[in-house]
Amino acid sequence: MSEAWIDELRFELEDRVHTQPADLAAVARDASHVIGHPDALVYPSTTEHVATAVRIARAHGVPIVPRGGGTSLTGATVPHRGGLVIAFNRMQSILEIDIQERTARVQSGVPNARLDSEARLHGLRYAPDPSSRAASVIGGNIATNAGGLHCLGHGVTGEAVLGLEVVFGDGTIAWLEDTDATDLRALVTGSEGTLAIVTSALLRLMPLPERLAVVVAGFPQLEQAGACAERMVLEAPGLVACEFIDAGMLAALDHLAPGVLPTNVEAALLIEVEAIEEGIDRAIGTVVRCVEEAGGSAREARSDEEIAIAWNARRSAYGALGRMHAASYTHDFATPRDKLVSSLRAAAEIAARHDLVLSSVAHLGDGNLHPRLHYDALEPGAFQRALDASEELLVMVLANGGTLTGEHGIGLEKLHALGRQYGEAELDAMRRVKAVLDPAGILNPGKRIPEAGSDSRRGMYADVA
Amino acid sequence: MSPELRAGNASLRAGGDETLGAVQAAAAVEGQFLPVDADDSMTVRQLLQRRDGGPIEARYGRLRDRVLATGMNGLTLGSEAVKDVAGYDLRRMLMGSAPAEWAVFRLAQLPERRVRLLARGGDAFGLAEALRADPAAPAALVVLEPGLLAIAEDCGEGEAARRLGNVDRCVAAAGAELETIDEARWLAICDDLPTTPVRMAMRDARDKLPGHGAPWAYDAARRLALVTEPARELFRPSRPARSPGAELVRAVVQAASA
């Protein structure tokens, strides 16, 4: 393909620009169910390269899709309108770790887990830990304001972001700080590359805890796990993680954590507490008491190895399901904590009504649930049934006072439904903000917020067709 | 509207005219509180206008991250879910720019023990650094003068001996003297702090701040220099400092507010 804008890109960015079909195929899709059709791909090495690409794209009205690790489950990094993909594979430098200040300055393409590993060499850690952390990168984590397993105690990505270097839609470069009087840093965080492209970030690191402990709990009934979680959030000191695994998911994980995760229960919780030496026994004792008084059984993981097995199993949940179910649709909703269990029950009923198998994990302490619908992709109409069930799920969650997404984002997947959560006044305000920061509308267009005039109550992925 | 506690969600909804005292009283029924350094007479609207929860944010996180939902300019922003990334985050961006009509806060557990201290004498910067380096670091540390450090600790009874013993030891090693102060005095100190923050390394603060005539303080746990608005530019770090233009910022706020 040879178009003027691609020629200009090549002139300015030379061999960083790619248009071969095999190269483009690598960035045509992410972990969602959508496939795009990019026209060109650029691998910048610097923020200035990104700004150059944005200026050229703007001059020609070409859509830009920034791409991190490509792990989006919502189609946020799919170039569904063609155009230019800016991929951060060559911006993987940890620019600085300041041990005394407990900060890291990194380029957007640094994988989350690599930053954490590097920080741990200095007695520090990068706390936000999405399950995809081995593959997902800091830029993508910021673009979705990603959560994770330990965000209950340590906060989501946005709480770790102290500063952002960004490129706006007109190609200008700016540095946004959390101390600015108007917090554009927070606005850009979680905007899925639709307001600005994040090229580097100043991140908060945390010291490693003096002591931590993991308690594995099993409950005969889901409601008992929910009651236990609610109580622990109110009472357990140092509670940093409270992860729910349902029976279906436990069955898939039994080979990964034999003897560690409970069996023959309806729900399990993986609970982690942190404390100084003098506080750890009390923290564990409170957790065990909450579990037992809720009707469950609790067991403290006995060694670092056992703790690692338990968390590895939890992080591997979706992969492990692959040996039991050929195709799945993963969801991300959040509700007030006290509505989470009833939402999980309702999700199971919805799945059954559509003749689908459901298994779930949830960040129970955060009220963030991830129902996973399983279907037979070879069966005609099965995927559509999953989409129909998904529509019912989101209606149910919103009726429970929840939100369409707790951490995965809107992307293309839930674009149609944002008008159910927000009114036109709120959506118009968001559109006006987008128009200021991206006046040409080239930054990841058609994602995150529905465009003016679009029917915001169409079906899932209706905007892709 | 009276503050409405949702204990199972550890959240509370309050009107803009409600006082912080009413909020704390409602939350305390279930052993919870909104962790901010602000007087009970302050209203929710004033608190959100201020945007800053005070030095105690170092232990409990930013005030802006505790606002799950709010009403501003007739817009309803956020939800009662603890995690919510739907739409653009206008609530954090507008906080301080527009008056809040109401807010839903995420609460924290009330600590069993709250201790507020002043350490006089010695090198307050060095003392703050020594305290911060320990795993049992206090909840908040503010260098008020080169020889005056304000210390806040919130903890469980079982941890108190270790945490306060650590403070005693570090203060003695620094050649300073310790004075216990009450909550009212602590809040008065917090209330007097200059409010414009600049992220600044301790090594820079130690050199730059004491030599500057304007009121200043150094929030050692959050690594923030607190200065007056005119002094802010003097202390801007040399990191990539291409701030977005004031015109652009105004346009964004206006777009969200129109």
Interface residues (C-beta under 8 A of the other chain):
Chain A: D98 Q100 E101 R102 T103 R105 T144 N145 G147 C151 G155 V156 G158 E159 L162 G163 E165 F168 I173 A174 W175 L176 E177 D178 T179 D180 A181 T182 D183 L184 A186 L187 T189 G190 S191 L195 S200 L202 P207 P209 E210 E230 V233 L234 E235 P237 A275 I276 E277 E278 G279 R282 A334 T335 P336 R337 D338 H363 D366 G367 N368 G401 G402 T403 L404 T405 G406 E407 H408 G409 I410 K414 L418 Q421 Y422 G423 A425 E426 L427 A429 M430 R432 V433 K434 A435 V436 L437 R448 I449
Chain B: R6 A7 G8 N9 A10 S11 E30 G31 Q32 G61 R62 R64 D65 N73 G74 L75 T76 L77 S79 E80 A81 V82 K83 D84 V85 A86 G87 Y88 D89 L90 R92 M93 M95 G96 S97 Q109 P135 A136 C155 G156 G158 E159 A161 R162 R163 T196 P197 V198 R199 A201 M202 R203 R223 L224 R239 P240 A241 R242 S243 P244 L248 V249 A251 V252 V253 A255 A256 S257 A258
